[in-house]
Amino acid sequence: MTQPPAAMVVPRFLVKQRITVMVNRYEVLAANPDGSEGPLLALAEQKRLKLKEEVVFYADADKRRKVFSFKARQRLDVAAQHDVFDEYGVAIGAFSKRFGASLLRSTWELAAPGLQALGRERRPVIAVLRRVWGWIPYLGNVWVPFVFHFDFVDTATGAPVMTSERRKAVRDRYEVTVQDPRLDFRVAAAMAVALDALQSR
């Protein structure tokens, strides 16, 4: 039986990061046909210094309405399972980092109703270079805008599910394409933000 499309499907959107003193902020924006920025779809906030990682997405900049979120099951665990919840606290998806595989090339597992996907950095050479740069004394503290992309594929069929492509900018900016209609926008947006917010963990 074919899994029906998810409740909320957005085939293409953008993610922009904004850093403040105590909070990392992410704007999730619709993508216009020409690739320019469209309306705000959600505003995410990641509070620092929390024992359990949690990112909350709001409907707009006023932050009066929480529309979805993701939260780690374990404390301070690089391979922690993260659950994605809708605005009512119902789980709608999950993701986790494969720690062993990520030592050389970041690898993530993503799950949604009727869907299991695996995501990896597209370019193994860039993945290794990013790690080597961080290990070299002094150079590891020098900011270098490595451009890296992630491709998620269905673990059963190998068909593309989602891609996240980082663009050169002073602040991180990503273009996200969702090829599989079974992947709910809220789960896709949570995964896209996590690729930045949790990437160094």
C-alpha angles and dihedrals in degrees: 000000000000116000110240120236117281121264092253119031123177110174095198136016142151132238122204126185125218120183123211131174099271104009138052108219127201126191115207107202135183113248117233118222090260092052095255123132118280131185123324111265098180142346117221128199127195113194114209129231095031118146091218115043112238132169121189124202119208131197093239145347092283088068093211094130124049107207103177142337146184128225136183119244093211132046121252094341119148089208096042120149112240122204123208115218132192122229091278095053095257115143112243102168146345142215139185139179120248097228099194095046090044095062089087103012123019110246128184135187117216127190133187133156107303093358138094117179139177122211128197138174106269098224116049092192093057090046091056093042092054090054096045090049091054092051097052112096113251093001091072089068093052112095113233120179098229108186110221134167135199128216122196120198134184107263091215100048107013089234116147115265106171140347130201116196121190118217127208109262141130088252122037115272125179135190111211125197122189111202097172115071090204089072110091115224091236092056091044092049092047091051092046092053092044090056086067103028096048101025096106094048 
